[in-house]
Amino acid sequence: MKSARLELGLVLLSLAALSAGATTVVNHFGWTLYYGDAEAHLNIARRILDSRTPGYDQIGTVWLPLPHLLTLALVMSDRLWRTGLAGAIPASVCFVIAGAFLFAAMRRATESAAVALASLGLFALNPNLLYLQATPMTEPVFLAAFMALLYFTVRFGSTQSLRDVIGAAVASLAASLTRYEGWFLIPFVTLYFLLAARRRRVAVGLLFGAVGVLAPLLWLGHNWWLYANPLEFFNGPFSAKSIYQRQLDQHMTPYPGDHNWTSALHYFGAAGVLSIGWGATSAAIAGLFVAVLARKPVFWPLLLGLLPPLFYVWSMHSGGTPIFVPSLWPNTYYNTRYGLAILPLAAIAGGSLALLGSSRIRILLAILVIAAGAGPWLVHPYPGQWACWEESRRNSEARRAWTKQAASILHASYQTGTGIFTSFGDLIGIFREAGIPIREALHDGNVPNWMSAVRRPDLFLHARWAVAMSGDIVATTVQRATMKGGPRFRLVQTITLRNSPVIEIYRQE
């Protein structure tokens, strides 16, 4: 017992040091908010407290709430908000939690610290994950919940304790309030408890299932209460499904994998290899054979690890999730980071290679497995080789450029209290960078004030400034107000960059 606690303590210290170092480097070089989603998650959390209409309804729809709620404790610090650390710190803590639960789960499943260490090394030394855990992204939060779910289910296999069922249910709740693949896990884990329980099977299965399903029910209720549509996150105007359908209506080529299982597997597999690297991929493939021979010790961890990749392949096939990789048409990066969903499976399978030897040589095998996983990244040790970093850099170049220019203009000219009419989304990054609180802006999350200003700008549009993307509802509203005898806005700045929307800044005369 004392030895196990010492092992776990060393693991926690090592993970914390690794996480802190990576987060410091990422923030130092200004990479924390390269992902547009990272910017959005940070600002959603901020607007819950910093808004003209602060409160629960600012959580919004589509994105699940837990990552935003975890950020609340830090996001009201202007420094942490402006640097992005308010969202990065919770993600980093979740990375440490995920690694610790993975180690503990594999330690218990295989009764080998060496196997657990090999799995942890493949997981924690992945540079794409180290980058994501240093940003306000949801993947590290989900991984913390997922690894906790793995640990409590593995532990239940030997203890048969209701405490482990409750622990797994709480982990499932956290996963299901973070990412939708958490919903996908619920029936499979319920079935696991039904089969693994040696007594009171139905009661155990019902306990987990009843608690686990609370998260989806909560989100359905949230969407019904705020939007009068329980499926607003799925089929509302801002849902991935609706956005995709509008693109198809404009004759866009369907996403790769849309109703094509072969293509979906091909693209997801390519994203997976890019995300975890050839070394970890090779170790995982070899480890699968060892794990099959070992059978019982790692069967359930492998099966659970397989579920998130299956979810993404299924989602691609249904047309709701695009994944682009540079080696396949259209030869670009988009949602490439979803390939990291295969990392837990790869870590579990690759770590199982250490089962090959006797207990005396397993630590050597573990070191070799970790070296195989980390080695290819060290051959080319620069961020351009990390798919997640490169994806975020390429896809944010124009946004970062116009954000900086617009922020510079507002920082120099805006007077607190005069108000800005804008829309919530990428444009809010301008105010974060300029150091202007979100409550200074009237945006589409401020219903009904926003709707009043849009419908009758002559009566309800009192902001002195407006920031818009050319042709959007903000731009058309201020132009209509000027033409119909309402407040007169003058276009004071147009920011035009290649492959980006035109940004327009208006000021009331």
CORQUIHU-V912675 format. One record per residue. N is the residue number from 1. RES is the residue in one letter. SS is DSSP state (~ for helix, > for strand, _ for the rest). D_LAST is the distance of its C-alpha to the last C-alpha in Angstrom with 1 decimal. Layout:
BEGIN
N|RES|SS|D_LAST / N|RES|SS|D_LAST
END
This chain:
BEGIN
1|M|_|73.3 / 2|K|~|72.7 / 3|S|~|72.5 / 4|A|~|70.0 / 5|R|~|67.7 / 6|L|~|68.0 / 7|E|~|67.1 / 8|L|~|64.0 / 9|G|~|63.0 / 10|L|~|63.2 / 11|V|~|61.2 / 12|L|~|58.4 / 13|L|~|58.4 / 14|S|~|58.4 / 15|L|~|55.6 / 16|A|~|53.5 / 17|A|~|54.0 / 18|L|~|53.3 / 19|S|~|50.1 / 20|A|~|48.8 / 21|G|~|49.5 / 22|A|~|47.8 / 23|T|~|44.7 / 24|T|~|44.5 / 25|V|~|44.8 / 26|V|~|42.2 / 27|N|~|39.7 / 28|H|~|40.6 / 29|F|_|39.8 / 30|G|_|36.5 / 31|W|_|38.0 / 32|T|_|37.4 / 33|L|_|34.4 / 34|Y|_|35.2 / 35|Y|_|35.9 / 36|G|~|32.9 / 37|D|~|35.0 / 38|A|~|35.4 / 39|E|~|31.7 / 40|A|~|31.4 / 41|H|~|34.4 / 42|L|~|33.1 / 43|N|~|29.7 / 44|I|~|31.3 / 45|A|~|33.5 / 46|R|~|30.6 / 47|R|~|28.6 / 48|I|~|31.7 / 49|L|~|31.2 / 50|D|_|27.6 / 51|S|_|25.4 / 52|R|_|23.5 / 53|T|_|26.7 / 54|P|_|29.4 / 55|G|_|32.9 / 56|Y|~|35.5 / 57|D|~|33.5 / 58|Q|~|31.4 / 59|I|~|34.5 / 60|G|_|33.7 / 61|T|_|36.2 / 62|V|_|37.9 / 63|W|_|38.3 / 64|L|_|41.0 / 65|P|_|40.2 / 66|L|~|42.7 / 67|P|~|41.1 / 68|H|~|37.9 / 69|L|~|39.9 / 70|L|~|41.8 / 71|T|~|38.7 / 72|L|~|37.4 / 73|A|~|39.6 / 74|L|~|37.9 / 75|V|~|34.4 / 76|M|_|32.8 / 77|S|_|33.7 / 78|D|~|30.6 / 79|R|~|32.9 / 80|L|~|34.9 / 81|W|~|31.9 / 82|R|~|30.2 / 83|T|~|33.5 / 84|G|_|34.6 / 85|L|~|37.8 / 86|A|~|37.1 / 87|G|~|38.0 / 88|A|~|40.4 / 89|I|~|42.7 / 90|P|~|43.6 / 91|A|~|44.3 / 92|S|~|46.5 / 93|V|~|48.4 / 94|C|~|49.0 / 95|F|~|50.4 / 96|V|~|52.9 / 97|I|~|53.9 / 98|A|~|54.3 / 99|G|~|56.6 / 100|A|~|58.6 / 101|F|~|59.2 / 102|L|~|60.1 / 103|F|~|62.7 / 104|A|~|64.1 / 105|A|~|64.3 / 106|M|~|66.1 / 107|R|~|68.3 / 108|R|~|69.5 / 109|A|~|69.8 / 110|T|~|71.9 / 111|E|_|73.4 / 112|S|_|72.5 / 113|A|~|70.2 / 114|A|~|70.4 / 115|V|~|69.1 / 116|A|~|66.3 / 117|L|~|65.4 / 118|A|~|65.4 / 119|S|~|63.1 / 120|L|~|60.8 / 121|G|~|60.8 / 122|L|~|59.8 / 123|F|~|57.0 / 124|A|~|55.5 / 125|L|_|55.9 / 126|N|_|53.9 / 127|P|~|50.9 / 128|N|~|48.7 / 129|L|~|49.2 / 130|L|~|48.8 / 131|Y|~|45.4 / 132|L|~|44.3 / 133|Q|_|45.5 / 134|A|_|43.3 / 135|T|_|40.1 / 136|P|_|38.6 / 137|M|_|40.4 / 138|T|_|42.6 / 139|E|~|45.8 / 140|P|~|47.2 / 141|V|~|46.7 / 142|F|~|48.6 / 143|L|~|51.3 / 144|A|~|52.0 / 145|A|~|52.5 / 146|F|~|54.5 / 147|M|~|56.8 / 148|A|~|57.4 / 149|L|~|58.3 / 150|L|~|60.7 / 151|Y|~|62.3 / 152|F|~|62.9 / 153|T|~|64.3 / 154|V|~|66.6 / 155|R|~|67.7 / 156|F|~|68.4 / 157|G|~|70.9 / 158|S|~|73.2 / 159|T|~|72.4 / 160|Q|_|71.9 / 161|S|_|70.0 / 162|L|~|67.5 / 163|R|~|65.4 / 164|D|~|64.8 / 165|V|~|63.9 / 166|I|~|61.3 / 167|G|~|60.0 / 168|A|~|59.7 / 169|A|~|57.9 / 170|V|~|55.4 / 171|A|~|54.8 / 172|S|~|54.4 / 173|L|~|51.8 / 174|A|~|49.8 / 175|A|~|50.1 / 176|S|~|49.1 / 177|L|_|46.0 / 178|T|_|45.0 / 179|R|_|45.7 / 180|Y|_|47.1 / 181|E|~|50.2 / 182|G|~|51.2 / 183|W|~|51.6 / 184|F|~|53.9 / 185|L|~|56.2 / 186|I|~|57.0 / 187|P|~|59.8 / 188|F|~|61.4 / 189|V|~|61.6 / 190|T|~|62.9 / 191|L|~|65.6 / 192|Y|~|66.4 / 193|F|~|67.0 / 194|L|~|69.2 / 195|L|~|71.3 / 196|A|~|71.4 / 197|A|_|72.3 / 198|R|_|76.0 / 199|R|_|76.0 / 200|R|_|73.7 / 201|R|~|72.0 / 202|V|~|70.3 / 203|A|~|69.1 / 204|V|~|67.7 / 205|G|~|65.9 / 206|L|~|64.5 / 207|L|~|63.3 / 208|F|~|61.3 / 209|G|~|60.1 / 210|A|~|59.1 / 211|V|~|57.0 / 212|G|~|55.6 / 213|V|_|54.4 / 214|L|~|52.3 / 215|A|~|49.4 / 216|P|~|49.0 / 217|L|~|49.4 / 218|L|~|46.8 / 219|W|~|44.3 / 220|L|~|45.2 / 221|G|~|44.8 / 222|H|~|41.4 / 223|N|~|40.1 / 224|W|~|41.7 / 225|W|~|40.2 / 226|L|~|36.6 / 227|Y|~|36.5 / 228|A|_|39.5 / 229|N|_|41.0 / 230|P|_|43.5 / 231|L|_|43.1 / 232|E|~|39.3 / 233|F|~|39.7 / 234|F|~|42.1 / 235|N|~|40.8 / 236|G|_|37.2 / 237|P|_|34.3 / 238|F|_|33.7 / 239|S|_|37.5 / 240|A|~|39.1 / 241|K|~|41.2 / 242|S|~|38.3 / 243|I|~|36.4 / 244|Y|~|39.7 / 245|Q|~|40.4 / 246|R|~|37.0 / 247|Q|~|37.8 / 248|L|~|41.3 / 249|D|~|40.0 / 250|Q|_|38.1 / 251|H|_|41.5 / 252|M|_|41.2 / 253|T|_|44.6 / 254|P|_|45.9 / 255|Y|_|45.9 / 256|P|_|49.2 / 257|G|_|51.6 / 258|D|_|50.2 / 259|H|_|53.5 / 260|N|_|55.5 / 261|W|~|57.3 / 262|T|~|58.6 / 263|S|~|55.2 / 264|A|~|53.7 / 265|L|~|56.6 / 266|H|~|56.2 / 267|Y|~|52.5 / 268|F|~|52.7 / 269|G|~|55.8 / 270|A|~|54.1 / 271|A|~|51.2 / 272|G|~|53.7 / 273|V|~|55.6 / 274|L|~|52.5 / 275|S|~|51.5 / 276|I|~|54.8 / 277|G|~|56.4 / 278|W|~|59.8 / 279|G|~|61.7 / 280|A|~|60.7 / 281|T|~|61.2 / 282|S|~|64.7 / 283|A|~|65.6 / 284|A|~|64.3 / 285|I|~|66.4 / 286|A|~|69.5 / 287|G|~|68.9 / 288|L|~|68.8 / 289|F|~|72.4 / 290|V|~|73.4 / 291|A|~|71.6 / 292|V|~|73.4 / 293|L|~|76.7 / 294|A|~|75.7 / 295|R|_|74.8 / 296|K|~|74.4 / 297|P|~|72.6 / 298|V|~|69.4 / 299|F|~|69.5 / 300|W|~|66.9 / 301|P|~|64.5 / 302|L|~|64.6 / 303|L|~|64.1 / 304|L|~|61.1 / 305|G|~|59.6 / 306|L|~|59.9 / 307|L|~|57.8 / 308|P|~|54.2 / 309|P|~|55.0 / 310|L|~|56.4 / 311|F|~|53.3 / 312|Y|~|51.1 / 313|V|~|53.5 / 314|W|~|53.6 / 315|S|~|49.8 / 316|M|~|49.6 / 317|H|~|52.2 / 318|S|~|50.3 / 319|G|_|47.3 / 320|G|_|45.0 / 321|T|_|45.0 / 322|P|_|44.5 / 323|I|_|46.1 / 324|F|>|45.8 / 325|V|_|47.8 / 326|P|_|47.9 / 327|S|_|51.5 / 328|L|_|51.0 / 329|W|_|48.9 / 330|P|_|45.9 / 331|N|_|46.7 / 332|T|_|43.8 / 333|Y|_|43.1 / 334|Y|>|41.7 / 335|N|_|43.0 / 336|T|~|45.8 / 337|R|~|45.9 / 338|Y|~|47.4 / 339|G|~|50.6 / 340|L|~|50.9 / 341|A|~|52.1 / 342|I|~|55.5 / 343|L|~|55.7 / 344|P|~|57.4 / 345|L|~|60.0 / 346|A|~|60.5 / 347|A|~|60.9 / 348|I|~|63.4 / 349|A|~|65.4 / 350|G|~|65.3 / 351|G|~|66.3 / 352|S|~|69.3 / 353|L|~|70.8 / 354|A|~|72.0 / 355|L|~|74.3 / 356|L|~|76.5 / 357|G|_|78.3 / 358|S|_|80.3 / 359|S|_|78.6 / 360|R|_|79.7 / 361|I|_|77.8 / 362|R|~|74.8 / 363|I|~|72.7 / 364|L|~|73.4 / 365|L|~|72.4 / 366|A|~|69.2 / 367|I|~|68.4 / 368|L|~|69.1 / 369|V|~|66.8 / 370|I|~|63.9 / 371|A|~|64.6 / 372|A|~|64.6 / 373|G|~|61.2 / 374|A|~|59.5 / 375|G|~|61.4 / 376|P|~|59.4 / 377|W|~|56.1 / 378|L|~|57.7 / 379|V|~|58.8 / 380|H|_|55.2 / 381|P|_|53.5 / 382|Y|_|49.9 / 383|P|~|47.0 / 384|G|~|46.7 / 385|Q|~|49.9 / 386|W|_|48.4 / 387|A|~|47.2 / 388|C|~|44.7 / 389|W|~|43.2 / 390|E|~|43.1 / 391|E|~|41.6 / 392|S|~|38.8 / 393|R|~|38.2 / 394|R|~|38.1 / 395|N|~|36.0 / 396|S|~|33.3 / 397|E|~|32.9 / 398|A|~|29.8 / 399|R|~|28.2 / 400|R|~|29.0 / 401|A|~|27.5 / 402|W|~|24.1 / 403|T|~|24.0 / 404|K|~|24.7 / 405|Q|~|22.1 / 406|A|~|19.3 / 407|A|~|20.6 / 408|S|~|20.7 / 409|I|~|17.0 / 410|L|~|16.1 / 411|H|~|19.0 / 412|A|~|17.8 / 413|S|~|14.1 / 414|Y|_|13.9 / 415|Q|_|14.6 / 416|T|_|17.1 / 417|G|_|16.2 / 418|T|_|12.5 / 419|G|_|13.7 / 420|I|>|13.8 / 421|F|>|14.5 / 422|T|_|17.4 / 423|S|_|21.0 / 424|F|_|24.1 / 425|G|_|26.3 / 426|D|_|26.1 / 427|L|_|22.4 / 428|I|~|23.4 / 429|G|~|25.3 / 430|I|~|22.1 / 431|F|~|21.5 / 432|R|~|25.2 / 433|E|~|25.3 / 434|A|~|22.3 / 435|G|_|23.9 / 436|I|_|21.2 / 437|P|_|23.1 / 438|I|~|22.9 / 439|R|~|22.3 / 440|E|~|18.7 / 441|A|>|18.2 / 442|L|>|18.5 / 443|H|_|20.8 / 444|D|_|23.5 / 445|G|_|26.1 / 446|N|_|24.4 / 447|V|_|26.0 / 448|P|_|25.5 / 449|N|~|22.0 / 450|W|~|21.0 / 451|M|~|22.7 / 452|S|~|21.1 / 453|A|~|17.6 / 454|V|~|18.8 / 455|R|~|20.7 / 456|R|_|18.5 / 457|P|~|14.8 / 458|D|~|14.1 / 459|L|~|16.2 / 460|F|~|16.3 / 461|L|_|13.3 / 462|H|_|11.9 / 463|A|_|11.2 / 464|R|_|8.1 / 465|W|>|9.6 / 466|A|>|11.9 / 467|V|>|15.0 / 468|A|>|17.1 / 469|M|>|20.1 / 470|S|_|19.7 / 471|G|_|20.9 / 472|D|_|21.1 / 473|I|~|20.2 / 474|V|~|16.9 / 475|A|~|15.8 / 476|T|~|17.1 / 477|T|~|15.6 / 478|V|~|11.9 / 479|Q|~|12.9 / 480|R|~|14.9 / 481|A|~|12.3 / 482|T|~|10.2 / 483|M|~|13.6 / 484|K|_|14.9 / 485|G|_|12.7 / 486|G|_|11.2 / 487|P|_|7.8 / 488|R|_|5.8 / 489|F|>|5.9 / 490|R|>|6.5 / 491|L|>|10.0 / 492|V|>|10.5 / 493|Q|>|14.1 / 494|T|>|17.0 / 495|I|>|20.3 / 496|T|_|23.3 / 497|L|_|26.8 / 498|R|_|30.1 / 499|N|_|31.3 / 500|S|_|28.1 / 501|P|_|25.1 / 502|V|_|22.0 / 503|I|>|19.4 / 504|E|>|15.7 / 505|I|>|12.9 / 506|Y|>|9.4 / 507|R|>|6.3 / 508|Q|>|3.8 / 509|E|_|0.0
END
